[in-house]
């Protein structure tokens, strides 16, 4: 077990160096993550810095969608966790189904093979390894979507459908890169990395929303007052934290429920009772609130 953990640690470091162009680039990127919450002193400097990073290193931001002017964001972390003007992200309510929980690229979408999620990268994830210590029987044979958030995407996560929050779990782990090109079968990132799992029960069944922390992600938070028993979590503990309590509250389709503080991945799993049909394809970029799965209306 210790040798396996050392191998994962080495892979974590190797990936981070590779994506940042070597040890020096990795050190600079690590420093950047640490400084991401530090305020940038002037409005003019903020605009220059943000437009240098977005448009060169990452794709340019669509500034017409931002919930406030670019210069009003005092730090990179504020920009990562920004909102989008509601009129730019209408929540589709025209169909029975699940809407996209975030702005992201559809990395994979399909049907579980029994109790296993199999990606196009030929990486198999048994549900019990992704959602350890939980009753996952209702999810066997259901549908799944893997949604990759880039640093340029809005980092807020929204409820795919209305329902009661049955449980929340924080699962400790590593910080391997979630970027699709870096995923390898010998290092199954979605079960090795730290993650937050929310189980929501709807009138037709349930869904599991898994927020997977990638390299550089220091926090996953919830908006104040969103969930009655869970004010947020700092991803630093070494024990599984479970909150099984129906008093967490009711969420509405399209309601803001959590935030990544840096880009990562969301895995959405729909119970087989929802009879979900994918409405998007692998490689598409989706906006939160857009229909992701159609489900059969409850009888």
N, C-alpha and C positions, 0 to 999 in steps of 0.2 A: 504493500500500500504506500509506504514511504517512497519507494523508487518511482511508483507511478506519479505521485504528487510532484516529485522533483522533475520528472519528464514534462509534466504539464507546466510547471514553472518555467522551465527552459523554453518550451514552445511559446509561452506567453511573451517572454522577452524577445525571442527570435522574431515573432510576428511584428511586435511593436517596432523593432529596429528596421525590419524590412519595409514596412509601410511608410516609415519616416525617413528612409534613405540612409540608414546606418546609425551608429551609436550617437554621433553628434546631433543628427536630426531628431533622434529619439529623446535626447536630453532636452533639446529645445521644445519639443512637443510636450514633454512632461512638465516643463516649466510653464508653458502656456496654459495647460490645464489648471495648474496651481494658481495662476494669476487671473483665471477667467472671471473670478468674482470681484477682482480689483477694479474700482471705478476708473474710467478714462476721464481725465479732468475737464476737457473742453468739448463743446459740441462739434467744432470744426475738426478736431483730432479724431473724434469718434467716427465721423463720416468717412474720413480718409482711411482709417484703419479698417473699418468694416468693409468698405468697397474694395480695399486691397485684398482682403482675405476672400470675400465673396465676389467672384468674378475672375479670380486667378487660381487660388488653391481649390475653392469649391465653386459650384455654379452660382451665378448671380441671384440675389434675392429679388422677388417681385415686390417692390416697395409699395405698390398700390394696395397690397393686401395687409400690410402691417397695421396693428391696432393703434399705433402712434408713429410719429415721424422717426426716421432712423436715428437722428441725433439725440432723441430722447432716451434711448437705451444707454444706460450708464456703464454697462460692462458687457462682455461677451456672454456671460451667463444670463443676463436679462434678455439679450437677443435670442439665445438658444430657447428660452422658455417663453417667448413672446406669444401673444394671441394673434388671431386673424380676425379681421372685420367680419361680423356675422353675415353680411350680405354676400361676402366672397365664398362662404362655405355653407350654403343652405343645406339643412338636414333633410334628406329625402324621406318622406313619410307616405309615399304613394304605394309601396308594396309591403307585403309581409316578408320580413327577412332581417338580415343583419347588415348594418352599414359599416363602412371602413372606420376603424377606431382612430386612425391617424393618417397624416400625410406620409406616404411611403411608396417604395417600389415593391410590387408583388414578386417576392422571390420564389415562392412555391404556393400552389393551391391545389387541393384535390381531396381524395377520400382516404381515410385511414385504412390500412390493410389489417383488419382485425383490431388489435390493440397497439398497432405500430404506425407511427408517422414516418413515411419514407420520402426523402427529398430527392430533387433531381440531381443532387450531388451524390446520390447513393449512400446517404447517411441515414441510418435507421434509428429512430427514437421511440422506444417503448413508452407508452403513456405513463407508466408507473415510474420511469426514470425522469421524465419531465415534470411530473406532478407527484412527488414522493409522499407516501403516507396518507394518500387521499383515496376516497371511494370513486374510482374512475369507470365503473361498469357502464354508466349511461353514455360515455363518450366513445366506447368501442364501436367501430364501424361508422363513426361520424365524419364530418368534413373538417378540413383545417386550412388555414392560410398563414403564411409566413411573410411578414411585412417589414422591410428593411428601411429604417429612417437614416437618411444622409444628414451630415451636419447642416445642410441648407434647408432641411424640412422643419416645419413647425414641430416642436418637441412635446406638445400636449397630446394626451390620449383621452378618448371619448368613449362613452358607452355605446356598443354596437346595437343594443336593443334594451328596451325597458325591462326591469325586473328587480327582484330582491337580491341583495348581496348576501350570499349564504356564508362565504368564508373568504378570508384573506390570509395568505401565507408568504412569509419572507424566507427564501431559501439561500443560504450562503454559498459562495463558490468563487471561481476565478474570474479573470477579466480578459479572456481571450478575445481576439478581434472577431466581431460578428460580420464583417464585410464578406460577402459571398465568395470572392476569389480566394480567401484565406481559410475557408472551411475545409476540414479534412476528416475522413471517416475515423481515423485513429484518435482524433481529439473532438468528440461530439460537443460542440460549443454550447448548445442549448441546454444540455444537462450538466456541463461542467461549470458554466458561469452562474454568477449570482442572479437571482430573479425574484420577482414579485408576482404572485398568482392570485387572481380574483375569480371567484366562482359566482355566477349570477344566474338565478332561476327565473325563467320567463313562463308565460302561460302554456307554452308548448314543450318546454324542456329547459335545459341549461346550456350555458357556454362557459368556457374557461378562457380568461384573458391573461396571457403570460407576458410580462415585461422583462426582457432579458437584458441585463447590463453588459455593455461592451467596454472596451478599453477607454479609460478616461471618465467613465460615468461615476460620479461620486454620490449622487442622491437620486432617489425617486420620491416625489412628494405628492400629496393630495391637496387640492384647494381647501382652504379653511371651511369647515362646516359641511363638507361633502359627505363624509362617512362618520357616523356618530361615535364609533369606537376606535377610530384609527386616524390620527392627526398627521401621520407621515412616517417615513423611516429613513434612517441613514444607513447606507449599505456598507456596514462595517462589522456586523455581529458574526459570530461563528456558530450560532445555533439556529435551527429552524424555528421561526416564530409563527405560531398559528393563532388565528382569531376566528373561531367558529361561533357565530352569533347572528341570529336573524335581525338583531337590532341595528346592524350596520346601516341599514336604510334602503330606500327604494331609489333606483337611478332611472333616468329617462333616456330614451334613445337620443344620442348626440350630446349628452351632458358631459361636461369636462370632469374627469374623475382622477386624473393623475398626470404627472409631468416627469419626463426624463431631463436631467441636467447634463446633456450632451447626447448625440445620436446613438441609436441602438436598434433593437428589433422587438416586434410584437408578434407572438404566436397566438392565433385565435383558433380554438377548437370548439365546434358545435356538436351537441349531442345528436345521436342518430335519430331521436324522436323529432328533431326539427326538420328532418328531411330536406336538408339544405342543398341548393343547386348553385354552383359558382356562376357569377355574372361578369367576372373579369378574367384576364389571362396572365400567365407568367410574363414578367417583364414590363407590365403596365405600371404607370405611376398613378396612384389614386389619391384623392383628397378625402379627408375625413368627412363623413356624412354621406358619401356616395354609396349606393347599394353595392354590397360585396357578395352576399348570398341571398337568393330568394328562398323562402321557406313556405311550406304548405300551411294555409290558414288553419287554426284550430277548429275542430268540428263543432 
